[in-house]
Amino acid sequence: MKTLNSQKSEELWNEIKNIEFLVSRLGGCVQNPDFVNEEIAQENYEMFYNDYRKVTTRLSKLKEDIFLLHEEIIGD
């Protein structure tokens, strides 16, 4: 009986944990509203948007990688 590739599974698990960290950082842009003022609002938004883009890009790749991992078993 075939099972998932252990090495690939571990790599994907680590990627999920890394994405989880990035997602948790997204809330930082609104966590302390008194901190964000006219001087840093643009920088604060840009940090959010850059992390958001990283998350969506990495999630898209993760979806494909997890499909391929399972396809090794399903495809036979």
C-alpha positions in Angstrom: 0.0 0.0 0.0 1.3 3.4 -0.9 1.5 6.3 1.5 2.5 10.0 1.1 6.1 10.8 0.6 7.5 11.5 4.1 10.0 14.0 3.0 7.6 16.0 0.8 5.0 15.8 3.5 7.4 17.3 6.1 8.4 20.1 3.7 4.7 20.9 3.0 3.9 20.8 6.8 6.7 23.3 7.4 5.4 25.5 4.6 1.9 25.5 6.1 3.4 26.5 9.5 5.3 29.4 7.7 2.1 30.5 6.0 0.4 30.3 9.4 2.9 32.7 10.8 2.4 35.2 7.9 -1.3 35.1 8.3 -1.0 35.8 12.0 1.1 38.9 11.2 -1.7 40.3 8.9 -3.7 41.3 12.0 -0.8 43.5 13.2 -1.9 46.3 10.8 -5.1 46.9 12.9 -4.1 45.4 16.2 -3.1 48.7 17.9 -5.1 51.5 16.2 -3.6 54.3 18.3 -0.2 53.4 17.0 -1.0 54.0 13.3 -1.1 57.7 12.5 -0.7 59.9 9.4 3.1 59.5 9.5 3.1 55.7 9.3 -0.2 54.7 7.8 1.2 54.2 4.3 4.1 52.1 5.6 1.7 50.1 7.8 -0.6 49.3 4.8 2.3 48.4 2.6 3.6 45.9 5.2 0.1 44.4 5.3 -0.2 44.2 1.5 3.2 42.7 1.0 2.5 40.0 3.6 -1.0 39.4 2.0 0.6 38.9 -1.4 3.1 36.5 0.0 0.3 34.5 1.7 -1.9 34.3 -1.4 1.1 33.4 -3.6 2.3 30.7 -1.3 -1.2 29.3 -0.7 -1.6 28.9 -4.4 1.7 27.0 -4.7 0.8 25.0 -1.6 -2.5 23.9 -3.2 -0.7 22.6 -6.3 2.1 20.9 -4.3 -0.4 19.1 -2.1 -2.4 18.0 -5.1 0.8 16.6 -6.7 1.8 14.8 -3.4 -1.6 13.1 -3.4 -1.6 12.5 -7.1 1.4 10.2 -6.7 -0.9 7.8 -4.9 -4.3 8.6 -6.5 -2.9 8.6 -10.1 -1.9 4.9 -10.1 
